[in-house]
Amino acid sequence: MFLGQFTHHIDAKGRLTIPVRYRAALSSGAYITQGFERNVIVYTTESYNVLAQRATKLSNTNPEARAMRRLIFGRATEVTLDGSGRILIPPYLREWAHLDGETAIIGAGEYFEIWSADAWDIELTSVADPDINARRFSEFDLSAG
C-alpha cells in the first residue's frame, strides 16, 4: 500500500527518484499512465493488470468505454527502477502533468500519483479542507465506526 507524501526532483532526462518505501512494491516493474487530473499515476504490475483486465471487458461499441481504453492503454507505459531507484517518465506524460523540477509524490493506496509541485499545492487546498472532507467521508461512507 502506498502511503504518505514526498518531494523529489525530476531531472532533465525525465528520471524521478522513487521514495525508498515504495521501491519494494515496484521491484517487479510498474506501469505509469495519465492521471485524472494533471498528474501521472503509477501502478504496480499486479494492480495495473487488474485494471487492464477490467478495461478489456468494456464494450468497444460504447464511445466512453473506448475513451477509457485509450486513456488506460494508449497513455500508459511500463517502467522499471534503475540502479538508483529512479523511473523514466516519458515526455508525453511529463508534458501532460507539467513535470519539470520539483514534484510531489502522493500515496493513494494501490497506486501513487506524481504531481508538479505547483499543481499539488493547488490540489492540497481542496484535499486539506475540513468541510469538504467531512462531506467526502459522509458521501463515500468511510467512517471508521
VEXDREN-2710 file (C-alpha; in Angstrom, 1 decimal):
% VEXDREN-2710
k/r/px/py/pz
1/MET/0.0/0.0/0.0
2/PHE/1.3/3.4/-1.0
3/LEU/1.1/6.0/1.8
4/GLY/2.5/9.4/2.5
5/GLN/3.7/12.4/0.6
6/PHE/7.2/13.0/-0.7
7/THR/9.0/15.7/-2.6
8/HIS/11.6/14.8/-5.2
9/HIS/13.1/16.5/-8.3
10/ILE/12.7/15.2/-11.8
11/ASP/16.0/15.5/-13.7
12/ALA/16.5/16.9/-17.2
13/LYS/16.3/13.4/-18.7
14/GLY/12.9/12.8/-17.1
15/ARG/14.1/10.5/-14.4
16/LEU/12.4/10.6/-11.0
17/THR/13.7/9.1/-7.8
18/ILE/11.0/6.9/-6.2
19/PRO/10.7/7.0/-2.4
20/VAL/12.6/4.1/-0.7
21/ARG/9.3/3.0/0.9
22/TYR/7.8/2.4/-2.5
23/ARG/10.6/0.6/-4.2
24/ALA/10.0/-3.0/-3.0
25/ALA/6.4/-2.8/-4.4
26/LEU/7.9/-1.8/-7.8
27/SER/10.6/-4.5/-7.8
28/SER/8.7/-6.5/-10.5
29/GLY/8.1/-3.4/-12.6
30/ALA/5.3/-0.8/-12.8
31/TYR/3.1/1.0/-15.2
32/ILE/2.5/4.7/-15.4
33/THR/-0.3/6.5/-17.1
34/GLN/-2.1/9.8/-17.4
35/GLY/-3.9/10.7/-14.2
36/PHE/-7.4/12.0/-14.0
37/GLU/-6.2/15.4/-13.0
38/ARG/-2.9/17.0/-14.4
39/ASN/-0.9/14.2/-12.8
40/VAL/0.6/10.8/-13.5
41/ILE/-0.5/7.6/-11.8
42/VAL/1.9/4.8/-11.0
43/TYR/0.6/1.2/-10.6
44/THR/2.3/-1.9/-9.6
45/THR/2.3/-4.5/-12.3
46/GLU/-0.3/-6.5/-10.4
47/SER/-2.6/-3.5/-9.9
48/TYR/-2.3/-2.5/-13.5
49/ASN/-3.1/-6.0/-14.7
50/VAL/-6.3/-6.0/-12.7
51/LEU/-7.2/-2.6/-14.2
52/ALA/-6.3/-3.8/-17.7
53/GLN/-8.5/-6.9/-17.3
54/ARG/-11.4/-4.7/-16.3
55/ALA/-10.8/-2.3/-19.2
56/THR/-10.6/-5.1/-21.7
57/LYS/-14.1/-6.2/-20.7
58/LEU/-15.6/-2.8/-21.7
59/SER/-17.7/-2.7/-24.8
60/ASN/-16.0/-1.4/-28.0
61/THR/-19.3/-0.1/-29.1
62/ASN/-19.6/2.4/-26.3
63/PRO/-17.7/5.7/-27.0
64/GLU/-17.0/6.4/-23.3
65/ALA/-15.5/2.9/-23.0
66/ARG/-13.3/3.4/-26.0
67/ALA/-12.1/6.7/-24.5
68/MET/-11.3/4.9/-21.2
69/ARG/-9.4/2.2/-23.1
70/ARG/-7.4/4.9/-24.9
71/LEU/-6.6/6.5/-21.6
72/ILE/-5.6/3.3/-19.8
73/PHE/-3.7/1.7/-22.6
74/GLY/-2.7/4.5/-25.0
75/ARG/-1.3/6.8/-22.4
76/ALA/0.5/4.1/-20.4
77/THR/4.0/2.7/-20.4
78/GLU/5.8/0.1/-18.5
79/VAL/8.7/1.3/-16.3
80/THR/11.4/-0.3/-14.2
81/LEU/13.5/1.1/-11.4
82/ASP/17.1/1.7/-12.4
83/GLY/20.1/1.1/-10.0
84/SER/19.5/4.4/-8.3
85/GLY/15.8/3.8/-7.7
86/ARG/14.5/6.0/-10.5
87/ILE/11.9/5.6/-13.2
88/LEU/12.0/7.3/-16.5
89/ILE/8.8/9.3/-17.3
90/PRO/8.2/9.6/-21.0
91/PRO/8.0/13.2/-22.5
92/TYR/4.3/12.9/-23.3
93/LEU/3.4/12.2/-19.6
94/ARG/5.8/14.9/-18.3
95/GLU/4.2/17.4/-20.7
96/TRP/0.6/16.3/-19.6
97/ALA/1.4/16.7/-15.9
98/HIS/3.8/19.7/-16.3
99/LEU/6.5/17.8/-14.6
100/ASP/9.7/19.8/-14.6
101/GLY/11.8/20.2/-11.5
102/GLU/10.2/19.7/-8.1
103/THR/7.4/17.1/-7.9
104/ALA/5.1/15.8/-5.2
105/ILE/4.7/12.0/-4.9
106/ILE/1.4/11.2/-3.2
107/GLY/0.4/7.8/-1.9
108/ALA/-3.1/6.7/-2.8
109/GLY/-3.4/3.1/-1.6
110/GLU/-2.9/0.7/-4.5
111/TYR/-1.2/3.3/-6.6
112/PHE/0.6/6.6/-6.2
113/GLU/0.4/9.9/-8.0
114/ILE/3.1/12.2/-9.3
115/TRP/2.2/15.9/-9.4
116/SER/4.1/19.0/-10.3
117/ALA/4.8/20.9/-7.0
118/ASP/2.6/23.8/-8.1
119/ALA/-0.3/21.7/-9.1
120/TRP/-0.1/19.7/-5.9
121/ASP/-0.2/22.9/-3.8
122/ILE/-3.5/23.8/-5.5
123/GLU/-4.9/20.3/-5.1
124/LEU/-3.8/20.2/-1.5
125/THR/-6.1/23.2/-0.8
126/SER/-9.1/21.0/-1.6
127/VAL/-7.6/17.8/0.0
128/ALA/-7.0/19.6/3.3
129/ASP/-10.3/21.5/3.6
130/PRO/-12.1/20.1/6.7
131/ASP/-15.6/20.9/5.5
132/ILE/-15.1/19.3/2.1
133/ASN/-13.5/16.3/3.8
134/ALA/-16.4/15.8/6.2
135/ARG/-18.8/15.7/3.2
136/ARG/-16.5/13.3/1.4
137/PHE/-16.3/10.9/4.3
138/SER/-20.1/11.0/4.6
139/GLU/-20.7/10.6/0.9
140/PHE/-18.4/7.7/0.5
141/ASP/-19.2/6.1/3.9
142/LEU/-15.6/6.0/5.0
143/SER/-16.3/6.4/8.7
144/ALA/-14.2/4.3/11.0
145/GLY/-17.2/3.2/13.1
END
